Every structure is written in C-alpha cells, then in structure tokens.
C-alpha cells in the first residue's frame, strides 16, 4: 500500500499538468488540423498522421472511432493506420507522467518510438494494402467535412460551434481535462496503480531473474500478455515501474509501454471489420516489430543506467517522506476523479438524459419546423469513452436530414431529430465500428 501511495504522490502533479495541457490542446487547436492533411496514399500523409497522433491524449479505445471517422472523411488506409499506432502509445499527459517517474530518457523515447512505429505501419499498409477507394473518398472529403464540421466549423451538441471567447475556451479546456479525460482514463490509471502494487508485493524477484539473460523471451512474453489487454498510456507507467524494480530490462518495459496502449482485442476486431483483415495483420506486424526493435535497441545499444537511475528516487522518497505540494496534488487528483466518475455513472435514465437545454441548442431546435422533424432514439453499443460518444454524435449529425443529435455515454442512448431514416443513421454509426439499433 505504501508503494502505491508513493507512486501516486510522485505522479499526481505531473498528471494534473498533463491533463491541463491536453485540455488546452483540445480547446485551442483547430480540429481541422486533425482531418485536413491525411488524404492520399502518400508518404506525406503518413507523416502527418503520425505527427498529429503523438501529442493527442487518446487511449486505444478512444482512438478507434476517431481514426474511423478520419478514414470516412478521406484519410488513406496508410494514414489511418499511422494515426491508430502513434496516438494511443503516448500523449502530452503520459509524456509528462513518464518523465516524473521514469526519467527523461524514457520520456523522450516513448514519442520517438511511437512516431517511428507509426511511420513503419503506415508505409507497410500503403505498400501491401492498396487503397482503391482513396481517390474517390478524397474527392468527397470537402463535402463530408462541410457536413460533419471538421474544416470550416465544428459541430457540437445541438448545433454548430462558432467562435468562442477566451473564457469560454478555457472553461471548455478545464471541463475536457478534469471531467471528460478523468472519466475516460481515470479508472484505468487507478487500475494500473493497483496492478503495480500487486506486482510489487506478490511477485517474487526470482521470477524475473529467469529472464535476465533472455530479453527476447521476456519481450515475447510481455507481447503475448499486453496485446489483448487494455492499457492506457498513463496507466501503464506504474506497471512499468513495478516491473523494472523487480528486475525486468528497460527494453522489455518499453515493449510493454508501446504494445500495451497501442492495441487491444477490441481494436483488432474493429480494424478487421472496417478496414479489412490484411490491414489488421499489417497493423499488428508494425506494432510487434517496432516494439521489439526499440526494445532490443535499448537493451543492447544504450547504457542501462540511463533508465534505472531515475527509479532510485522512488525508494528515496519512500524513506524521506513526501512534500506537502505532492500530497495536495494527490488530494486534488482524487477529488477530481471522484467527481468525474460520479458524474458519469450517477444517472437516472431516461430522466437524466433530456435534450440539451443550453441557449445554443434551444436556438438550433427552434429552426426545425415541427412538421418536418421528428425524434428518434437509438441504442448504441461499444462506446467506452467520451471520444467514442463525440464521434458517434458527429456521425449522426453528418447524416443527411439530421438537424440535432445528442448521445449519452453511460446509457448508450442516442437521440436525433430530423427527416433522416433510422437505417441511414445506423449505417453512419456502424461505419465507425459501433453497433446501433432502434429503441
């Protein structure tokens, strides 16, 4: 228990800062940048996708609908795979948290490895999984963007997101950082800390001593365990620290940090369904070979002390105590986490799921003539985070004839008004990899 509290105290200031930076990116960086430059089966589109994905704080579940949305709007298969690989491996929040516990070398290597692996995956896909529809999709991109809201404007709940004031953007950034992101990855971060504590207490040092001279075998074992599991980029950090303290090599730990967040059973199924089995196989090959190459490179080409020395500070802080600032940050982190999880799961369906009552939404609905619009409710399955919800909402809004849409993550209920047929809306949702049916 003491080890877990120490890890939390070490990470909490950096987690809060990382969440804030992620919120500012979400609010102030135009969303058009994440969709505009990914069309065409070119090397440039793959680079753009990798560069855009590295700083984004999207987990491996949230990145799937985002990537499928990019694909639908004109991104090539290679660019989509590049985005799928680079985005969940790292983000501004996880880079800062990695620096806090594992030191600068690991904090630098994670985004470098994510970028290189994404390039490798995108190029493999462009070479061996021909995108016959790429040109046709690219030609339709502007029309789709105009409807969904990814170029000239961004459509949000109940309408169009027009220019917000600085105060409004800051409020949006704080809500995204400390409510939506907390809802999405907070529980996985806590799960990672608990797993780290279990490893520290119950796994004997002698177990990992078996792999001291067999790093390749250790990496294969980690891959077998990590690929089907769900691990978020930040939640995997305490697990990695615990494994290194038990004697696992830095290269093997990097394999966990790369493969764990980058892929899971759900992402494999969705990619296979939406983009084809060949693309899915290339996606897995890219992640496995990239993680193994960087892991072996660390173990055989770089000094081990670069990666083990920062871990000594954990033991020092355990014996010397923790400063008041870290403790205060930990208390704030738990309060924010409790608030976010309460807001997500304390619902009363359907009473707690009314149509958005904001002034903007009311003005939007007032333009819909009663004889032309009707309300349809759908049940959507497969959503796991607020990014899933946001992409489903945008997909519904992007369907011809939809005037207003709102999606509730906890209940999985989506409602829309307009003249669009339910079958067309359901198809738009299924194109992102989710399932939907009328209520």
N, C-alpha and C positions, 0 to 999 in steps of 0.2 A: 504493500500500500504506500509505503514511504517513497519507493522508487517512482510510482505513478504520479504522486503529488509533485515530486521534484521535476519530472518531465513536463507536467502541466505548467508549473511555475516558470520553468525555463522558456517555454514556448509562448505563453499567453500574450506578452507584449507584442511579439512579432506576428502572432495570428491576428490580433486586433488591427495592427498596422496593415497587414496584408489584405485583410477584408476591406479596409477603408480604401486602399489603392484600387482594389478590384471594383468597388462601388463607383469610384470616380471615373474609372475607365468606362464602365457601363453607361454612366450618365453623360459624360462629356465627349467621348469619342463617337463620331457619327457611325451609326450601324451600317451605313453604305459601304464603309471600308471593308467589312467582313463578307461582302457579297459581290462587289463590283469587279474584282480582278481575278476571278477564279475560273473563267471560261476558257475553253480550248485545251486541246491535249498538247500543251507545250511545257517546256522546262520552266518558263517564267511563271506559269500558273501554279505549278507545284511549289516553287519557291515562295510565292505569295501566300499560298495556303499554309505552309509550314511557319512562315514568319508571323502570320496573323494568329495561328493557333497557339504558339508558345506562351505568350503572356496571358491568354484568356483563362480565367478561373472556372473552367468547365470540367466536371467529372466525366467518367466514362459512360455514365447513363445519360447525362445531360447533353453530351456532345453528339449522341446518335441522332436525335431529331433535328438538331441544329445542322449537322452535316447533310442529312437527308433533305432538309429544306434548301440548303445551298445547291445540292445536286438538282433538285427540282427547278431551281431558278437559273440553271445554266452551267454550273460548275462541272468540269470534266471528271471522269472517274479517278484519274490520277490526282487531281487537286483535292477531290473529296477524301480519298484515302490518306493523302498527306495531312489534311486537316484532322481526320479521325485519329491519326497516330500522334501528332505533335501536341494537340490540345489537352487531352486528359493527363499526359505524363507530367505536366508542370503548369505553373501559372504564377502570377505575381505573389499570391498568398503562400504557395508552397515553396517558392524560391526563398522568400524571407524566412519562413519557418525552418527550412533546411539549414540555412546559414546559422540560425540561432542554436541548433542542437548538433549539427554535423560538420560545421565549419565551412569556410569559403570554398575549398576545392570541390566538395560535393555540390554546393550551391551553384557553382559555375558549370560543373559537368552535367547536371541534370538538364538544363535547357539546351546545352550544346548537343547532348546525346539525343534529346527529343527532336531537335531540328534535323540532325543528320539522318536519323532513322526515318523521319517523315519524308525527306528527300528521296531516300532509298526506296521506300514504299511507293511513293508517287511515280517515280521513274519506272519501277517494275510494272506497275499497273498500266501506265501508258504504253509500255513496250509489249506486254503479253496479254492485256485485256483490252482489246480495241473498243473504242467508244464510238460506235457508228452513229449514235444519236447526238453526239456532241455539237455538231454544227447546227443541226435543226433546233436543239434546245437553246443554244446561244442566241440564235436569231429571235427566239421568243422571249429572251431574258428581260428586255426592257418592258414588254407588256406585262409580264408576270410581276416584275419589281414594282411597276406602277400600281398594280392592283394590291399586292401584299403589303407594300410600303417599305421597300428596302433601299430605294435610291433617293427620291426627292422628299420622301417623308416616311415616318414610321408609324404604322397603325398600332394603337394600343387598345386597351379595354374600352369598348364602346365608342371608338372613333379614331380620329387622326391626331397624331402627336405633333402639335405645332410648336413653334419656338417657345421654350420655357425660360423663365427668368433664372438668374444665377441661384437665387434662393430655392426656387423650385427644383433645379437640377441637384443642388446639394441635398435637399430633402429626399429626392429620388435615390441619390447615391447612398445615403445612410440607410434607407429602407432596404435597398438591394443588398448592401453589405451585411447589415446586422439583423435582418429579418429573413429575406429570401435565401441568402447564402447559408445562414445559420440553419435554416430549415433543411436545406439540401445536403450539407456535408457535416453538420454538427454531430449528428448521431454516429456517423462513420468515424469522425475524429475520436469521439469517446470510445467507440468500439476498438479502434486502433490502440488507444492508451491501455484499455483493459487487456487486450491480447499481449501487448508489450509487458505488462505486469505479470501475466500468467507465464510467459516465456522466461522472464527473469527469475520467478520464484520456483517454477516446477520443472523446467528443462535443465538437466544437468550439463555442466560444462563438457563432460566427457563425450556427450553426443556429437557435438560439433567438432570435437577433436578428431573424429573419424575422417573429416573432410579437409584437414589441414593441408595435406599433400595431394588432394584430389579436387582442385577448384572446378574443373569441368563437370565432374559428377555432382558437386554441390549446386552448380548453376542449373543443371538439368532438373534436379530435384525441386529447386525453387520455381522453375518454369512450370513444371507439372502442377505444383500447388497453386501458383499465382494466377495462371491464365484463366481458369474457370471462375475464380473468386472475384468478388467486387472489392476493390481497394481504391480509395480516393488518394490523390497526390499528397494531400496534407496528412491524412490519417495513416498513410504508410510510413511516415517518418519515425514515430515512436517504435514501430515494429522493427524497422531497420536498425535503429539504435540498440534495441534489446538484443538483436541477433549479432551485431558487431561486438557488443560487450560480452557475449557468450563465445566469441572467437571466430565467427564467420568472416571470411575475407571481404575487403571493401568491394572487390569486383562482383562477388556474389550478391552483396547487398544492393549494388547498383542494378543488377538484373531484376531484383525484386521491385526497386523503385521505378524501373522502366516498364516491365511487363505487367506488374500488378495493376496500376492505374490505367494502362493503355488498352486493356482488353478484358472482357469477361464473357461468360456464356451468353448473356443477353445480346451483347454487341455482335457476337459471332452469328447468332441466328438472324438478327435484323439485317446485317450486311449481306448475308447469303440470300435472304429473301428479296431485298430491294435491288441489290447490285449484282447478284449472281454468285455462284459457288466459286468460279475462277477468281473473281476479285477478292472474295473472302479468304481463299487459300493464299493469295499473294499478300494480303494484309497480315495474316498470321506469320508467313515466312519473313516478312520485313521486320516485324517486331522481334521475333525469336533470334534471327541472325544479327540484327542490330544490337540487341541487348547482350548477346553472347560476345560479340566483337568488342564492345566497350568494356564489358566485364573482364574479359581476358586481357585487354589492353591495360586496364588499371592494375591488375594483379601482377603483370609481368613487365610493364614498362614504366610505371610510376612508383615513387617511394611510398611504402606503406604508412610511414609516419605522417604523411600529409593528411591521411584520412582517420588515423587512430588517435592522434594527439588531441584534437578538439573534444573527444569523448572523455578525456580525463577531467574536464571541468565539471562534468556531471557528478562524479564522485566527490570532487572538492565542494561543490555546492551542497551536497547531501550532508557533509560533516560540518560545514561552516554556517549553514543556515541560509535562508532566502531573504532578500531585501524586501522592504515594505512595498516598493513600487511593483515588483513582480507579484506579490501577494494581492495587491489591489487590482492589478490587471486580471489575475485569475478569478477574483470575485466578480469583476465586471463581465468577464467571459461567461461565467456560469449563469449570471443573471440574464444576459442577452440570449444565451442558449435556451434557458428555461422559458423565457418569453416567446422565443420563436417557435419552439416545439408546442407550447400551449396554444398559440395562435393557429398552428397548423392542424392540430388534432382535436382541439376543443370546438367541435362543430355540432350543429343541430340541423341535420338535413331533413326537409328542404328549407326550413325557416331561415337558416343562416346562409342561404345561398340565393339572395334576391338579385335582381338585375342591378347593376352598378347604379348608385343613386347620385353620383357626382354631377356637378353642373354641366361638365363637358358631355357626359354620357346622356344626360337628360336632353340637352340641346340636339345631340345626334339623333336620338329617338324621335324627337318632335318633328323631324323632317320626313319620317316614314309615314306615309298615309295608311290609315287603318285598313282600307280595302285592299291594299297591295301587299301588306306584310302579315306574317303570322309567326307564331313562336313554336320552335321545335326543340325537344330535349333529346339528347343522346347520352349513352353510357360509353365512356372511353376507357379502355383498359391498357395497361402498360406504362402509364405515366409514373415517374418516380421522383421528379424534382420540378422546380419552378421553370426551368428551361424547357422541360417537356411541355408543361402547361402553356408557356408562352408560344412555343412553336405550333402546338395544336390550335391555339387561338388564331394565330396568323394564317394557318392553313384554311381554317373555316372562313375567315374574312377574305381570303384570296379566292374563294369560290364564287363564281358568277351568280349574282342575285342575293348574296348575303349582305345585310345592312348593318347588323350589330351582332357581336358574339362575346360570350363570356364562358370561361372554363374554370371549374373548381377542382383543384388538385386532390384534396383529401377525399372527396366523394366520387371523383371521376365523372362528374356530370358536366356536360356541355350544353349550353343553350344558344340558339341563334334566332334572329328574326329576319325575314325577307322572303323572297319568292323562290329561292334555290330549293331543289329537290333534295330530300334526305340522302338519297343514293349518291348524289354528286358530292355532297359534303363528306359522307362516309368515305368515299374514294379518296378525297383530298387528305383525310386523316390517315388512311391506310398507306398512302404513298410515303408517309413519314415513318412507317414501321409500327404503328399502333393498330389496335382493333377498336371498332366502334359499332354500335347497334342502336336503333331507336328505343326509347323507353316506352 
